[in-house]
Structure formats: structure tokens, C-alpha cells
């Protein structure tokens, strides 16, 4: 899973540029509350910058973002409906984290308009959810390999993985919402000057890439959850034959193929912002960071290797004599890809966190390579002594690869209702009260008109009520 460096933002007071235009000055108290909600978010982002990863409180950050977004949406709706006016176009300072920079430092940029703050707040929301999922996965450890773990504890850790999967699916939906809704709306609003060029962090292609990457990360965790019981059962005797609790290898292959497709698509999209000249802040910031692109490339290769592994296991376990050579060929292919990753897919180590990341990556590759070697040696020996089937070439295997399969879909993001202004519960209540008062006033006026005078009693004499 990818661990994001969180951005930071500068201080701002909405009262400096917002003017309450409502007839009853209904937003006098709402504007300072929006400023306070944003200040709370800014404070926790600054604190996170100074805190080691293991001690970062991503859950609190998620809650503060969820508290701020309704206030920001309230301001946006009020401005759109002229309930609040702007003295000047606001400028929000954010430090980008996905832009490539030769000094490996995050550049601070001034972004114009409320839509800019909305987009970057949502981007930070997606980052925080992803990092929260990362911290959950780190906390459970590699529990499947613990031979002493109880079935109850294993299932409890499985549930924690499910929570992490849910956070990643939510993050994917948020990135998609930014790409498909927020950024196009920003492009059409008056708050986006023609000369302004968005950083890669706020590019539609980049956010689409992040959405695919989050979904792929969620799928890899779902696969791990699916393999939890069989991985525990295989602790003592890894390799073939598979335990009864093992899911179908063909299904696992299709799930990994889908992961590889998502990572590959994300990598191509992440390379798009830097494919053309951009006047934004010079050329050094127009690309998405190499670390993110490297992660996507490595993960795509790893997922392809794992799909080939399970296709080989499927042929070896379910294919009988006729597919003995195919099992060897797929495992040989997976072995080759993992060895190339081991030798050439290393990360560039700069600081302690990068070295730790590289060590984790090495352990993952070595572990998978060990598993593949066990299956490869077993099926090769079986084919050499029992089946005697020809081993197909890598080109021949290409035609035997099935399509991918998604394990769990992304969760579409639904923006919260504004805390105030048009679209808010309070706004609808006030409008209903005004209509009710207006209706009561009209009824009072009508009752005073001659047309609605109570009927006068008539006598019971001849011709009563008939006056000429």
C-alpha cells in the first residue's frame, strides 16, 4: 500500500473577504465557525508534519475534514446564490505533495477560489483515509503466519482488514469525485483565472490514477483476506497440495490480473500531466512524483507475477497430465518476473522512512519468490518424471490468460449537505417558517375584507333578505 505525505495549508479568515448579504444577516455567526473549522484542520495537518508515522492520528484528521467540508460547502452555496458576497477572490495556500521536485521538498502554492480549497480538502481526505487503512494493516502484522494464533484472534484481524478495505474503497470514490465533478466545476467557475494552471495534484488524470490505485490496493487486501485461512493452514507445509480451505487458484489469478490492470492504468494516467509543456511554476513541478509512479510500476509487475503463479497452480492442481507443462511454464514466468523485481525494482533510499519502505518491499518479493520456487520445483519434477508434457513458450501462454475480475467495487462519494445556506437543513427550515408566516398574514388580511364578512342573520318575515 502507498503511504501519502500529507499536505499542509496556510491560515485564512473567511471574515476578511466574505460579506453577509442575507436580509436577516443569518450567516453572521456561520462565517467565523467556518474559519474555526478550517483552523482546526490546519492545526492537525501541521502537527502531523512534525510527528513520526507510527504516532500520527489519521482518524482525528479524517473527522476534522468531515467537520470542515459542510462549512466550506455552505460558503460555496451561499456565494453561488448571492447570499454571501466576496470582497476579493480568496487565495488558499496549500503545499503540494504529489508534484515532482528536484529537491524532494513540497512546493507551497497559492490557489484561487473556494473551489480550490474544496478540491484540496477532498484530496487530503482521500490521503487521510488511505493512510488510516495503511496504519490498520501495519497494526495487524503478518498474522496469517503466526502458528500460535487462535481462530478467534485470526477472524478479529480479518475484520480489521475488512475495515481497511472499506477505507480504501471510500478513498477511491473521493478521488473519482474530485476528477469527475469537483475539477470540472472549478474550470467553469468564475473563481478560476484563465492564466492559472493547476498542479499535478489537482489534475483530472492524476486523481483518476489515485482512484484506480486505491481500488487496486483495496483489492490486494481483499485477496489477502480471502487467503487468510488457507495461509494459516499452510504454515507447516507450504506448497502443493493446497489445503481444503484454499480458494480456487483460477479465481485468485483473475483477481490479481484485475489488480495489475488497475495499477498499469493508474501509472499511465499518472504520467499524463508531464507529457506536455506546462507554464505552471516551471518545468520541475509539472510531473507526478517518481516515487508514486515507481510504486505503480512495481505493483503492476508484482500483480502480474502473482497472476501467473496462480495460473500455474491452477494448471498443476486441476489440469491433470495434459497441463503439466503449462504449470511449469507459468511458474517459470512468475519466477522470472519476481527475480527481475528483486534486482531492478528497488526504491531510491534517501531517509529512514524510505529505507524502511525498501526493506518491506524486499521482504515481500523474497517471500513470494520462495513460494513460487516451491510450486515450480514440485511441478517441474512431476512433469519431468510423470507427465512428460512439452513446456509452452511465454508467447503461447499469452493466449491462455483470462480476463480480470474485481473483488470489491469503489464506494461512490456523496458530498455532505451544507452546514448552512441553500441546501442546508437550517435554510429549508427558515424558508418554511417564512412561508408559514406569510400564509398566516395573508389569511389575516383576507378575513378583514368585506367579501369575507360573516353573513348577517335574516328575519323570518315575508321578503326577508330581499332588498330592492
N, C-alpha and C positions, 0 to 999 in steps of 0.2 A: 504494500500500500504506500501511496505517496503522502509524505508529510509536508504540508504547506508552511512556509514562513508567513506569518500573519502581518498584514499592513498596519500602519499607524496613521493617525489623522490629526490635523491641526484643530485648535479651538475655534469656535464660531458662536455668535449670539444672533439668534433669529430676530430678536427685537431691533437689531441695528438696521435691518432692511425690510422688515415686514410691517405693514400698516393695516390695522383692523378697519375694514370698510363696511362691516355689517351694521345694520340700523340700530341694533341694541348693544353693540360692542361686545358680542358674545365670546370673542376669542382673546380678550384681554389677558386672561389667565392661562389660556392654552398655549400661547406663543412661548412664554417663559418655561412652561412644562416641557415643551419640545426641546428647548435649549438644554434643560437639565437632563433629559433622557439621552441626548447626544453626548453631553459631557460625561455621563456615566459610562457610555460605550468607549469614548476616547480614553478615559482613565484605565479601564481594564485592558485595552489594547497596549497602552504604554507599559502597564505592569507586566503584561505577558512578554513584552520585548525583553524585559530585564530578568525573566525567570527561566530556569532550566526546564527542558521539555517535560521531564518526569513530574514536575511540580506545577505545570500550567493547569489552570482551571478552565477547560474548554466549555464545560456545562454552564458555568456562570456567564461566559461570553455569549453563548447561544441564547440564554434567557434575556440578557440585556439587549441584544439585537432584536429579539422578538418584542421587547418592550418599546424600542425606539421606532421600529418600522410603522406602526399605526400612527404615531405622531407625525412622521415625515409624510405619510400618505395624506393625513389631514391637511397639512400645509399645501401639498401639491393640489389637492382637490379644491381647497379654498382659493388658491391663486387662479386655477383654471376657471372657476365660476365667479371671479372678481369679488369674492367675499373678503379676501386679503390682497392688498396691493404690495408691490415691491418698489421700494425707493430706488434701488440699484440691483443689477443682476448679481446674485450671491456667487462667491467663488469658494470652493471647498478644497482644502489641501489634503491630499492623500499620498502616501508613499507606496509606489507600485512594488509588487513582489514577483511578478512573472516576466518582467522585461529583462532582456539580456543586457548585461553591463560589464564592461571590461574590468571594472574594479570590484565586481561582485558585491556592490552596495545597491540598496534600493533607492532609486531616484524619487524625490518628492516633487509632485506636480500640483498645479492649481487647475482645478476642473470647474467649468462654469455651469451654473444652473442646479436646480433642485433634482433634476433627473440624474445628474452626475452623482450626487450623494446617494440617491436611491440605488443606482446601479452598483456603486462601490460597497454600499452597506450589504446588499444582497450577495455580492461576490464574497465578502468577508463571512457572511452567514454560511455559504457553501463550504468555504475553507474550514470554518469552525466545526461544522458537522462532520466533515471528513477527518479532521484531527481528533475529534472526540471518538470516532469509530476506531481510529488508529490506537488511541490510548486504551480502549477496551480490549482490543486484540492483544496489545502488549501485556496487559494485566493478566490475561488468562494463560499466557505462555503456550508451550507446545504440550498441552495436557494429554493429547492422544497417545503420546509415547511414555506416559507415566504408567508403569505396570502396577503400581500400588493404588491408583486412583479408584474410588468406589464408583459404582454405576450412577448413584445419585449425584455425586460431585461432577462426573463427566457430563451428565444431562444438564446440570446447572450452568456449566461453562458453555455447553451448546447453545443454551438460551441467550447467554451474553453475546455469542457470535451472531445470533439472530438479531439482537438489538443493534449491533454494529452494521449488519447488512441493511437494516431499516434506515439508519442514519445516512449511509452511502446512497441508497435509493432516493432519499429526500434531497440530498445534495445534488444528485443528477437532475432531479426535477427543477431545482432552483437555477442551476446553470442553463438549462434549456429555456426556462422562463426569461432569464436575462437576454439570451441570444435571440429568442423569437418574439419577445414582447417589449421588454424594457429598452433595449438599444434601438430598435426601430422607432419606438415612440419618442425617444430622445432626439433622433435625427430629424423628426418633423416638428419638434417644439421650437418656440422662439428663443429658448434658452441655450441653443447650440449655435454659436457663431460659425459662419461659413469657413473661417480660416483655422478653426480648431480641429486638430487631428487626435483622435483617441489613442491612448497607449495600447499595446497588445493585450493587457489585462482586460480591457473593455472592448475587445474586438469580438464580433459575432462568431468568427471562425474559432477563436481561442475558447470562448465559452461553450461552443458546441463540442470542442475537443474535450474540455473538462467534464462535460455531461457524459460523454462516451467513456472517459477514463473512470469516472466514479461508478458507472454501471458495470464496467469490467471488473473493477476492484470488488464490488458487491458480489458479482458472480463467482469470483475466485473464492471468496469467503463462503458462499453458499455451497460450492463444491467441497470445501474443507469440512463444512458441517455435514454434508452428505456422506463423507468418508470417515467421519468420527468413529463410529462403532467398529467398522472393519479395520481401521488403522490401529485401534486398541487391540482387536483380536489378532492382528498380525505382528504384534510386538515381539513375540517369542520366535515365531517362524515366518519372517518376511519372505515375500516372493510367492511363486506358484506352489501348490494350487491355492486359489483365492478362498477365503473363508466364506461361509454361507451368508454372513451379514454384508458381504461386499455388493455395492450397486453394480448394475451391468456395465462392463467396460465400454461398450458401444455408446451408452448414454454419456459417460464421462468424456469420451472423445469428442462428442458433439458439443458438449458444454465448453470444453477447452477451445474448440475451433471458433465458437462464438466469441469467447474472450479475446482470442488472437485477432479476430476481425475488428472488434471494438478498439483494441489498443492500436492496431495498424491505422484505422481510420482516424483516430484521435491524433496520432503522430503526423499524418499528412495535413490535417487541419491546423495543427499547432505550427507547422512550417509555413502556412499560407501568409500570415501577416508580414513576414520578412521577405516575401517573394517579389515585392515591388518597392520602388523608392517611396519613402515617406518623409515629409518635411518635419515630422514630429520630433522635436528635441534632438536632432542629429541622427546619424545612422546607428549609433551604438544601442539605442533603445527600441528599435523597430522590430527586433526578433523576440520570440518567446525564449526563455532561458534554456540553455543547453541541458541543464540538469533535468528539466521536465521532459524534454524531447528524448534524452538518453533513457530515462525511465520507461517511456512508452515503447521505445525500440527494444529494450531488453525484455520487457514484459511480453511483447508480441512474439519474440523469438522463443521465450520460455514456454508460453502457452501453446505454440505450435509444436514444440518438442514434446510436451505432455500429451497433446492430442495424438501424436504419432506413437507415443508409448502405449496409450490405451487401445489404439487401433491394432497394435502388435499383440497386446494381451488378449484382445477380443479374438484375433485370428488363432492365437495359440491355445486359448481355453475353450473356444466354441467352434473353431473351424475344422477340427479333426485333421486327418492326414493331408487332405488336399491343400490346406492353407499353412502348412508347416513352414514353407519357405517365405511366405508373406509375413508371418510373425517375426521371423529373423530379420527381414528387410526393414520393417517398420521400427523395430527396436534398435537396429543399427543406425537408422536415420536419426532417431531421437538421441542416441548416444553421441553421434557426431555433432548435433546442434548444441547439446549441453556442454560438450568439450570446447566448442568454439566460444560459447558464452563464458565459460570458466577462464579462458585465456584472453579473450578480447573484449568482454563486456564489462570491464571493471569501471568503477566510478573514479572521478578525479578527486582525490582526498585533499582537503585543504585544512579543515578544522577537526576537532574531536568528533563532532556530530557526523561529519562526512566519513570519517574513518569507521565509526560505529556502523554507519549505514552500509559501507562496503563489506565489513565483516559479516553482517547479517546476510547480505547478498551472496557472498561466497559460501556460507553455510547452507543456504537454500539450494544453490546449484550443486554442491557436493552431495547433499542428501539425495536430491533427485537423481544424480548420476549414479550413486550407489544402488538405488532401487532399480534403475534401468539396467545396470550391469547384471544384477541378479536374474532378472527376467531374460535378458539377452543370452547369457551363458546357458540357462536352462533350456530355452527353446532351440538354441543352436545345437546343443548336444543332442536334444531329442530329434531334431531334423537330420543331423549327421548320422545317427545310429538307428532311427526307426522310420522316419518319413521319406527321406531322400528326395525332397522336393527342390526344384530349382529356386534360387533366391532372386526375385524380380529386381529390376533396377529402380532407382528413385523416380525416374520418369514414368515407369509403369505404375508405380504406386499413386501418382498424382490423380489418375482417373478413378481410383478406389476410395478417395477421400469424400465423405458425405458432407452435407451442409451442416451449419452450426445450429445450436438450439439455445434459446435464452432460458435461464433458470428462474429469474425473477425480474419483473419489469421495473422501470423507474417510477417514482411517485410524483405525479404532476403537482407543481406548486400552485397553491391558491393564495393570493396575497391577502393579508388581514384587512378587515374593514377599517376605514379611517377612524382615528380616536375622536375626531371632531370634524365639523364641516359637512358638506354634501356627501351623502353615502354613509354617514355615521348614524348610530342608533339615537344619539342625543339630538342630532339635526332633524331626524324624522319625528322625534317626539315634540320638538319645538314647533315644527310645521303643523303637526296635528293639533296642538294646543291653539295655535293662531287661527287655524281653520274653524276650530270649535268655538273660539271666542267670536270670530267673525260671523259664524252662523247664528250664535245666540243674539248678537247685536242686531242682525237683520230681522230676526223673529220679533225682537222688542220693538223695532221701528214699525214693522207691519201691523203689530197689534194696536198701535196708536193711530192708524189711518182710519178714515170714515168708512171705507169699504169693509173693514173688519169690525165695525161697531156691533155689539151684541144686539140681537133682534129685539125690538120693542114689543111688549105684550099688547095684544089686540083685544078689544072688547068683544062682548058676545051679543052686541046689538046688531040689528039688520044693517048691512052695508059696512060693518066694521072693517077697517083696513083698506077700504077702497076710497081714495080721496081724489077728487077731480079738481 
